[in-house]
Amino acid sequence: MDRGTAALVCPSGMDIQQLRCFVAVAEELHFGRAADRLHLTASPLSRRIRELERELGEELFVRGYHQVTLTRCGRELLEPAADVVRRFDALGARRPDRTARSTREIGAAPLLTPTIVDLVLGTFKQLYPDIELPITLERSAVLMEMLCARELDLAVVHLPVTDPGLRGLELARYRYAVATRSDDDELASRPRVRLADLIEREMLLPSSKLQPLAMKNLRDFLVRAGIRHLNELPHADSIHLAARVIRTRSITLVVADPDNPSTRSFAGPGFALVPLDEPDLHFAAGVAWRADDESADPILAHVMETLRTGRGATLLVV
């Protein structure tokens, strides 16, 4: 390749995943098909392309409503970029054993009960005390995108996991409680309630951006049970949610675990947490990882198998 093209392929901030994403979109000429090919969702794929375009100072694609085409810069970059990706992939057999890596990047959703995160980190440390475990705190949906983009090795998230390139393992299952005012709400004096008792009440829900599929499943369950007045807030701020319960006399559902960070916002004397008697409704949490890493990373595989075989003793049900 000429010097100008070589400079395009090797700017200081470029990485192999950016090139891999570019090549997939350039060959498919479709962001959706390229995302499927790479086992990514659209968001991390688009982010990688934008990062690469910023590095180059050039646009690589003309994005139409139904069509994607390469710009001049994109056409010039495609062949050398594809060659770099092919050469990198060909090194697979000669790469150092992944067990030699001294770190594993861990993600954790900050609204999960700390016990779950501690279980995962403790298992890692017990088996491999010399491995460093830097932690990224993000909502579950973002962590799964980061896993697909190979920015994380493992993530502790809200379940379920649906991406075909990821695997999930349930570690904890929790019941729900109804959070309401403690002073003048007749629900507060009950030992437990059913959803049928709440049909006429306004029920607040945190933003579905926390984990879109888990929140969709919850909403669908509530609708099937006859809940008529659902109000989804534009955020997942539990303090704001608690303030709305106090001021508007609405109710909300919280995880029936006093150690959960969101549930702690309702621990004051102004609130009552009434157990929800719905055996089929629960909140699940666990770990997610890339399916191909169980064969490529023996350390990760060992940790996953230890968690998997030990889950009967560690599964937390409230």
C-alpha positions as a LaTeX table, in Angstrom:
\begin{tabular}{lrrr}
\hline
Residue & $x$ (\AA) & $y$ (\AA) & $z$ (\AA) \\
\hline
Met1 & 0.00 & 0.00 & 0.00 \\
Asp2 & 1.18 & 3.59 & $-0.53$ \\
Arg3 & 2.28 & 5.83 & 2.34 \\
Gly4 & $-0.97$ & 7.78 & 2.33 \\
Thr5 & $-3.09$ & 4.68 & 2.66 \\
Ala6 & $-0.77$ & 3.25 & 5.31 \\
Ala7 & $-1.26$ & 6.40 & 7.33 \\
Leu8 & $-5.01$ & 5.91 & 7.08 \\
Val9 & $-4.79$ & 2.38 & 8.47 \\
Cys10 & $-2.46$ & 3.13 & 11.34 \\
Pro11 & $-3.41$ & 6.35 & 13.18 \\
Ser12 & $-2.38$ & 6.30 & 16.81 \\
Gly13 & $-5.83$ & 5.74 & 18.33 \\
Met14 & $-7.11$ & 3.05 & 15.96 \\
Asp15 & $-7.72$ & $-0.50$ & 17.19 \\
Ile16 & $-8.48$ & $-3.80$ & 15.50 \\
Gln17 & $-12.13$ & $-3.80$ & 16.55 \\
Gln18 & $-12.71$ & $-0.50$ & 14.77 \\
Leu19 & $-11.22$ & $-1.97$ & 11.60 \\
Arg20 & $-13.22$ & $-5.18$ & 12.00 \\
Cys21 & $-16.45$ & $-3.17$ & 12.31 \\
Phe22 & $-15.55$ & $-1.01$ & 9.32 \\
Val23 & $-14.80$ & $-4.02$ & 7.12 \\
Ala24 & $-18.07$ & $-5.74$ & 8.07 \\
Val25 & $-20.17$ & $-2.65$ & 7.22 \\
Ala26 & $-18.16$ & $-2.00$ & 4.03 \\
Glu27 & $-18.68$ & $-5.57$ & 2.83 \\
Glu28 & $-22.33$ & $-5.84$ & 3.85 \\
Leu29 & $-23.25$ & $-2.23$ & 2.99 \\
His30 & $-25.82$ & $-2.54$ & 5.76 \\
Phe31 & $-25.36$ & $-1.76$ & 9.46 \\
Gly32 & $-27.94$ & $-4.32$ & 10.62 \\
Arg33 & $-26.40$ & $-7.22$ & 8.70 \\
Ala34 & $-22.91$ & $-6.18$ & 9.79 \\
Ala35 & $-24.03$ & $-6.11$ & 13.43 \\
Asp36 & $-25.50$ & $-9.62$ & 13.10 \\
Arg37 & $-22.28$ & $-10.85$ & 11.49 \\
Leu38 & $-20.22$ & $-9.52$ & 14.41 \\
His39 & $-22.75$ & $-10.59$ & 17.09 \\
Leu40 & $-23.16$ & $-6.94$ & 18.09 \\
Thr41 & $-26.13$ & $-4.68$ & 18.59 \\
Ala42 & $-26.38$ & $-1.58$ & 16.42 \\
Ser43 & $-25.19$ & 0.85 & 19.11 \\
Pro44 & $-21.61$ & $-0.40$ & 19.71 \\
Leu45 & $-21.11$ & $-1.00$ & 15.99 \\
Ser46 & $-22.13$ & 2.57 & 15.12 \\
Arg47 & $-19.98$ & 3.89 & 17.97 \\
Arg48 & $-16.89$ & 2.07 & 16.65 \\
Ile49 & $-17.44$ & 3.46 & 13.15 \\
Arg50 & $-17.86$ & 7.01 & 14.48 \\
Glu51 & $-14.66$ & 6.63 & 16.55 \\
Leu52 & $-12.77$ & 5.47 & 13.46 \\
Glu53 & $-14.09$ & 8.35 & 11.40 \\
Arg54 & $-12.99$ & 10.80 & 14.09 \\
Glu55 & $-9.52$ & 9.24 & 14.11 \\
Leu56 & $-9.26$ & 9.58 & 10.34 \\
Gly57 & $-10.91$ & 12.98 & 10.11 \\
Glu58 & $-12.96$ & 11.61 & 7.22 \\
Glu59 & $-16.38$ & 10.06 & 6.73 \\
Leu60 & $-16.24$ & 6.46 & 5.53 \\
Phe61 & $-19.89$ & 5.95 & 4.56 \\
Val62 & $-22.71$ & 7.85 & 2.94 \\
Arg63 & $-25.67$ & 6.87 & 5.10 \\
Gly64 & $-28.97$ & 6.86 & 3.23 \\
Tyr65 & $-32.39$ & 5.89 & 4.55 \\
His66 & $-32.30$ & 2.42 & 2.99 \\
Gln67 & $-28.76$ & 2.33 & 1.61 \\
Val68 & $-25.16$ & 2.63 & 2.77 \\
Thr69 & $-22.36$ & 3.38 & 0.31 \\
Leu70 & $-18.63$ & 3.91 & 0.72 \\
Thr71 & $-17.07$ & 7.33 & 0.38 \\
Arg72 & $-13.81$ & 7.75 & $-1.53$ \\
Cys73 & $-11.92$ & 7.46 & 1.74 \\
Gly74 & $-13.90$ & 4.32 & 2.60 \\
Arg75 & $-13.09$ & 2.70 & $-0.73$ \\
Glu76 & $-9.39$ & 3.44 & $-0.29$ \\
Leu77 & $-9.40$ & 2.05 & 3.24 \\
Leu78 & $-11.31$ & $-1.18$ & 2.60 \\
Glu79 & $-8.60$ & $-3.34$ & 1.02 \\
Pro80 & $-5.77$ & $-2.47$ & 3.44 \\
Ala81 & $-8.11$ & $-2.64$ & 6.45 \\
Ala82 & $-9.40$ & $-6.06$ & 5.40 \\
Asp83 & $-5.81$ & $-7.21$ & 4.99 \\
Val84 & $-4.94$ & $-6.02$ & 8.51 \\
Val85 & $-7.95$ & $-7.89$ & 9.96 \\
Arg86 & $-7.05$ & $-11.07$ & 8.07 \\
Arg87 & $-3.44$ & $-10.90$ & 9.24 \\
Phe88 & $-4.51$ & $-10.26$ & 12.83 \\
Asp89 & $-6.91$ & $-13.21$ & 12.81 \\
Ala90 & $-4.22$ & $-15.43$ & 11.29 \\
Leu91 & $-2.10$ & $-14.81$ & 14.39 \\
Gly92 & $-4.63$ & $-16.72$ & 16.51 \\
Ala93 & $-2.66$ & $-19.94$ & 16.66 \\
Arg94 & 0.49 & $-18.05$ & 17.64 \\
Arg95 & $-1.01$ & $-15.69$ & 20.23 \\
Pro96 & 0.12 & $-16.16$ & 23.82 \\
Asp97 & $-2.15$ & $-18.28$ & 25.96 \\
Arg98 & $-4.89$ & $-16.02$ & 27.32 \\
Thr99 & $-4.18$ & $-17.36$ & 30.78 \\
Ala100 & $-1.04$ & $-15.22$ & 30.67 \\
Arg101 & $-3.14$ & $-12.04$ & 30.88 \\
Ser102 & $-2.84$ & $-10.55$ & 34.34 \\
Thr103 & $-6.25$ & $-8.81$ & 34.28 \\
Arg104 & $-9.88$ & $-9.55$ & 33.43 \\
Glu105 & $-12.21$ & $-6.63$ & 32.80 \\
Ile106 & $-15.37$ & $-6.97$ & 34.88 \\
Gly107 & $-18.59$ & $-4.99$ & 34.50 \\
Ala108 & $-21.28$ & $-4.62$ & 37.16 \\
Ala109 & $-24.68$ & $-2.96$ & 37.23 \\
Pro110 & $-24.62$ & $-0.56$ & 40.21 \\
Leu111 & $-28.26$ & $-1.22$ & 41.16 \\
Leu112 & $-27.66$ & $-4.92$ & 41.80 \\
Thr113 & $-27.36$ & $-6.25$ & 45.33 \\
Pro114 & $-23.64$ & $-6.19$ & 46.28 \\
Thr115 & $-23.79$ & $-9.84$ & 47.38 \\
Ile116 & $-23.99$ & $-10.97$ & 43.74 \\
Val117 & $-20.99$ & $-8.92$ & 42.66 \\
Asp118 & $-19.07$ & $-10.08$ & 45.74 \\
Leu119 & $-19.83$ & $-13.71$ & 44.85 \\
Val120 & $-18.37$ & $-13.33$ & 41.36 \\
Leu121 & $-15.29$ & $-11.37$ & 42.47 \\
Gly122 & $-14.75$ & $-13.72$ & 45.43 \\
Thr123 & $-14.86$ & $-16.78$ & 43.16 \\
Phe124 & $-12.35$ & $-15.18$ & 40.82 \\
Lys125 & $-10.02$ & $-14.27$ & 43.68 \\
Gln126 & $-10.29$ & $-17.66$ & 45.33 \\
Leu127 & $-9.31$ & $-19.45$ & 42.13 \\
Tyr128 & $-6.85$ & $-16.89$ & 40.71 \\
Pro129 & $-5.65$ & $-14.52$ & 43.47 \\
Asp130 & $-3.07$ & $-12.84$ & 41.21 \\
Ile131 & $-5.57$ & $-11.76$ & 38.54 \\
Glu132 & $-6.47$ & $-8.06$ & 38.70 \\
Leu133 & $-10.17$ & $-7.28$ & 38.25 \\
Pro134 & $-10.81$ & $-3.65$ & 37.28 \\
Ile135 & $-14.56$ & $-2.96$ & 37.46 \\
Thr136 & $-16.73$ & $-0.85$ & 35.15 \\
Leu137 & $-20.05$ & 0.29 & 36.64 \\
Glu138 & $-22.80$ & 0.75 & 34.04 \\
Arg139 & $-26.42$ & $-0.22$ & 33.51 \\
Ser140 & $-26.96$ & $-3.75$ & 32.29 \\
Ala141 & $-27.87$ & $-2.86$ & 28.70 \\
Val142 & $-24.62$ & $-0.92$ & 28.26 \\
Leu143 & $-22.55$ & $-3.70$ & 29.86 \\
Met144 & $-23.92$ & $-6.24$ & 27.38 \\
Glu145 & $-22.99$ & $-3.95$ & 24.50 \\
Met146 & $-19.50$ & $-3.66$ & 25.96 \\
Leu147 & $-19.26$ & $-7.45$ & 26.19 \\
Cys148 & $-20.21$ & $-7.80$ & 22.52 \\
Ala149 & $-17.61$ & $-5.16$ & 21.62 \\
Arg150 & $-14.96$ & $-7.11$ & 23.62 \\
Glu151 & $-14.46$ & $-4.23$ & 26.02 \\
Leu152 & $-15.27$ & $-6.52$ & 28.97 \\
Asp153 & $-14.58$ & $-10.17$ & 29.79 \\
Leu154 & $-17.49$ & $-10.70$ & 32.16 \\
Ala155 & $-20.44$ & $-8.67$ & 33.45 \\
Val156 & $-22.78$ & $-8.98$ & 36.44 \\
Val157 & $-26.14$ & $-7.91$ & 35.05 \\
His158 & $-29.91$ & $-8.05$ & 35.16 \\
Leu159 & $-31.16$ & $-11.08$ & 33.26 \\
Pro160 & $-32.18$ & $-12.39$ & 30.76 \\
Val161 & $-29.42$ & $-12.43$ & 28.13 \\
Thr162 & $-30.73$ & $-12.72$ & 24.57 \\
Asp163 & $-27.81$ & $-11.81$ & 22.30 \\
Pro164 & $-26.80$ & $-14.99$ & 20.43 \\
Gly165 & $-23.14$ & $-14.23$ & 20.99 \\
Leu166 & $-23.49$ & $-14.10$ & 24.78 \\
Arg167 & $-24.17$ & $-16.62$ & 27.50 \\
Gly168 & $-25.83$ & $-16.00$ & 30.86 \\
Leu169 & $-25.94$ & $-17.75$ & 34.23 \\
Glu170 & $-28.55$ & $-16.93$ & 36.87 \\
Leu171 & $-27.03$ & $-16.46$ & 40.33 \\
Ala172 & $-29.86$ & $-14.78$ & 42.23 \\
Arg173 & $-33.62$ & $-14.59$ & 42.09 \\
Tyr174 & $-35.61$ & $-12.13$ & 44.17 \\
Arg175 & $-39.23$ & $-11.53$ & 45.00 \\
Tyr176 & $-40.79$ & $-8.07$ & 44.80 \\
Ala177 & $-42.35$ & $-5.87$ & 47.44 \\
Val178 & $-44.77$ & $-2.98$ & 47.04 \\
Ala179 & $-43.40$ & 0.34 & 48.30 \\
Thr180 & $-46.01$ & 2.75 & 49.57 \\
Arg181 & $-46.51$ & 5.44 & 52.22 \\
Ser182 & $-46.61$ & 4.10 & 55.74 \\
Asp183 & $-48.91$ & 6.68 & 57.33 \\
Asp184 & $-52.26$ & 6.74 & 55.53 \\
Asp185 & $-52.22$ & 3.96 & 52.97 \\
Glu186 & $-54.32$ & 0.93 & 53.89 \\
Leu187 & $-51.89$ & $-1.32$ & 51.98 \\
Ala188 & $-49.20$ & $-0.57$ & 54.57 \\
Ser189 & $-50.97$ & $-2.62$ & 57.25 \\
Arg190 & $-51.33$ & $-5.76$ & 55.17 \\
Pro191 & $-48.98$ & $-8.74$ & 55.63 \\
Arg192 & $-48.87$ & $-9.22$ & 51.84 \\
Val193 & $-50.69$ & $-8.12$ & 48.69 \\
Arg194 & $-51.57$ & $-9.55$ & 45.28 \\
Leu195 & $-51.51$ & $-7.63$ & 42.01 \\
Ala196 & $-55.29$ & $-7.92$ & 41.93 \\
Asp197 & $-55.31$ & $-5.60$ & 44.96 \\
Leu198 & $-53.46$ & $-2.89$ & 43.02 \\
Ile199 & $-55.53$ & $-2.57$ & 39.86 \\
Glu200 & $-56.82$ & 0.92 & 40.63 \\
Arg201 & $-53.51$ & 2.32 & 41.91 \\
Glu202 & $-50.95$ & 4.25 & 39.86 \\
Met203 & $-47.79$ & 2.18 & 39.73 \\
Leu204 & $-44.47$ & 3.87 & 38.97 \\
Leu205 & $-41.77$ & 2.02 & 37.04 \\
Pro206 & $-38.14$ & 3.04 & 36.52 \\
Ser207 & $-36.91$ & 3.63 & 32.99 \\
Ser208 & $-36.74$ & 0.52 & 30.80 \\
Lys209 & $-33.27$ & 1.67 & 29.72 \\
Leu210 & $-31.97$ & $-0.06$ & 32.85 \\
Gln211 & $-32.42$ & $-3.42$ & 31.12 \\
Pro212 & $-34.95$ & $-3.23$ & 28.28 \\
Leu213 & $-35.92$ & $-6.91$ & 28.10 \\
Ala214 & $-36.22$ & $-7.45$ & 31.87 \\
Met215 & $-38.35$ & $-4.32$ & 32.20 \\
Lys216 & $-40.50$ & $-5.34$ & 29.22 \\
Asn217 & $-41.13$ & $-8.72$ & 30.83 \\
Leu218 & $-42.12$ & $-7.00$ & 34.08 \\
Arg219 & $-44.45$ & $-4.57$ & 32.32 \\
Asp220 & $-46.07$ & $-7.38$ & 30.31 \\
Phe221 & $-46.65$ & $-9.38$ & 33.49 \\
Leu222 & $-48.28$ & $-6.40$ & 35.19 \\
Val223 & $-50.52$ & $-5.67$ & 32.21 \\
Arg224 & $-51.65$ & $-9.31$ & 32.02 \\
Ala225 & $-52.46$ & $-9.12$ & 35.74 \\
Gly226 & $-54.78$ & $-6.18$ & 35.07 \\
Ile227 & $-52.68$ & $-3.25$ & 36.30 \\
Arg228 & $-54.22$ & $-0.28$ & 34.49 \\
His229 & $-52.19$ & 2.74 & 35.54 \\
Leu230 & $-48.51$ & 2.21 & 34.74 \\
Asn231 & $-46.27$ & 5.26 & 34.66 \\
Glu232 & $-42.71$ & 4.67 & 33.42 \\
Leu233 & $-40.34$ & 7.42 & 34.54 \\
Pro234 & $-37.58$ & 8.69 & 32.23 \\
His235 & $-34.82$ & 7.57 & 34.61 \\
Ala236 & $-33.89$ & 4.85 & 37.09 \\
Asp237 & $-33.16$ & 7.17 & 40.02 \\
Ser238 & $-34.53$ & 5.35 & 43.09 \\
Ile239 & $-34.34$ & 8.48 & 45.28 \\
His240 & $-36.51$ & 10.38 & 42.81 \\
Leu241 & $-38.83$ & 7.38 & 42.64 \\
Ala242 & $-39.16$ & 7.35 & 46.43 \\
Ala243 & $-39.94$ & 11.07 & 46.44 \\
Arg244 & $-42.72$ & 10.51 & 43.91 \\
Val245 & $-44.25$ & 7.79 & 46.09 \\
Ile246 & $-44.31$ & 10.13 & 49.10 \\
Arg247 & $-45.64$ & 13.15 & 47.23 \\
Thr248 & $-48.11$ & 11.62 & 44.77 \\
Arg249 & $-49.38$ & 8.65 & 46.81 \\
Ser250 & $-48.40$ & 6.33 & 43.97 \\
Ile251 & $-46.86$ & 2.92 & 44.57 \\
Thr252 & $-43.90$ & 1.14 & 43.04 \\
Leu253 & $-42.25$ & $-2.28$ & 43.06 \\
Val254 & $-38.87$ & $-2.81$ & 44.68 \\
Val255 & $-36.65$ & $-5.85$ & 45.12 \\
Ala256 & $-37.53$ & $-7.53$ & 48.42 \\
Asp257 & $-33.96$ & $-7.36$ & 49.66 \\
Pro258 & $-32.89$ & $-4.68$ & 52.16 \\
Asp259 & $-29.33$ & $-4.74$ & 50.82 \\
Asn260 & $-30.36$ & $-3.78$ & 47.30 \\
Pro261 & $-29.23$ & $-0.18$ & 46.57 \\
Ser262 & $-32.61$ & 0.81 & 45.12 \\
Thr263 & $-34.55$ & $-0.72$ & 48.01 \\
Arg264 & $-32.50$ & 1.26 & 50.54 \\
Ser265 & $-34.12$ & 4.45 & 49.23 \\
Phe266 & $-37.39$ & 3.20 & 50.78 \\
Ala267 & $-35.91$ & 2.28 & 54.17 \\
Gly268 & $-37.11$ & 5.41 & 56.02 \\
Pro269 & $-40.06$ & 5.55 & 58.44 \\
Gly270 & $-42.26$ & 7.20 & 55.82 \\
Phe271 & $-42.39$ & 4.03 & 53.73 \\
Ala272 & $-43.87$ & 0.57 & 54.06 \\
Leu273 & $-42.59$ & $-2.39$ & 52.04 \\
Val274 & $-45.36$ & $-4.96$ & 51.67 \\
Pro275 & $-44.40$ & $-8.39$ & 50.25 \\
Leu276 & $-45.96$ & $-9.08$ & 46.85 \\
Asp277 & $-47.53$ & $-12.53$ & 46.78 \\
Glu278 & $-46.97$ & $-13.43$ & 43.12 \\
Pro279 & $-44.94$ & $-16.66$ & 42.92 \\
Asp280 & $-44.42$ & $-16.40$ & 39.15 \\
Leu281 & $-43.01$ & $-12.87$ & 39.26 \\
His282 & $-39.37$ & $-12.44$ & 40.23 \\
Phe283 & $-36.26$ & $-10.42$ & 39.50 \\
Ala284 & $-33.22$ & $-12.34$ & 38.22 \\
Ala285 & $-29.55$ & $-11.38$ & 38.18 \\
Gly286 & $-26.38$ & $-13.18$ & 37.21 \\
Val287 & $-23.35$ & $-13.11$ & 34.94 \\
Ala288 & $-22.97$ & $-12.72$ & 31.18 \\
Trp289 & $-19.96$ & $-13.47$ & 29.00 \\
Arg290 & $-19.11$ & $-14.11$ & 25.36 \\
Ala291 & $-19.86$ & $-17.65$ & 24.26 \\
Asp292 & $-16.58$ & $-18.05$ & 22.38 \\
Asp293 & $-14.50$ & $-17.11$ & 25.44 \\
Glu294 & $-15.26$ & $-20.34$ & 27.29 \\
Ser295 & $-12.98$ & $-22.18$ & 24.86 \\
Ala296 & $-10.52$ & $-19.32$ & 24.29 \\
Asp297 & $-9.98$ & $-18.36$ & 27.94 \\
Pro298 & $-9.44$ & $-21.30$ & 30.33 \\
Ile299 & $-9.41$ & $-19.01$ & 33.37 \\
Leu300 & $-12.83$ & $-17.58$ & 32.52 \\
Ala301 & $-14.12$ & $-21.06$ & 31.75 \\
His302 & $-12.92$ & $-22.31$ & 35.15 \\
Val303 & $-14.63$ & $-19.43$ & 36.97 \\
Met304 & $-17.88$ & $-19.97$ & 35.06 \\
Glu305 & $-17.89$ & $-23.69$ & 35.77 \\
Thr306 & $-17.25$ & $-23.06$ & 39.48 \\
Leu307 & $-20.15$ & $-20.61$ & 39.61 \\
Arg308 & $-22.34$ & $-22.96$ & 37.61 \\
Thr309 & $-21.73$ & $-26.03$ & 39.75 \\
Gly310 & $-21.98$ & $-24.05$ & 42.99 \\
Arg311 & $-25.11$ & $-22.08$ & 42.19 \\
Gly312 & $-27.40$ & $-24.47$ & 44.05 \\
Ala313 & $-25.70$ & $-23.43$ & 47.29 \\
Thr314 & $-25.37$ & $-19.75$ & 46.45 \\
Leu315 & $-28.66$ & $-18.96$ & 44.72 \\
Leu316 & $-30.32$ & $-16.19$ & 46.72 \\
Val317 & $-34.12$ & $-16.31$ & 46.87 \\
Val318 & $-36.04$ & $-13.74$ & 48.86 \\
\hline
\end{tabular}
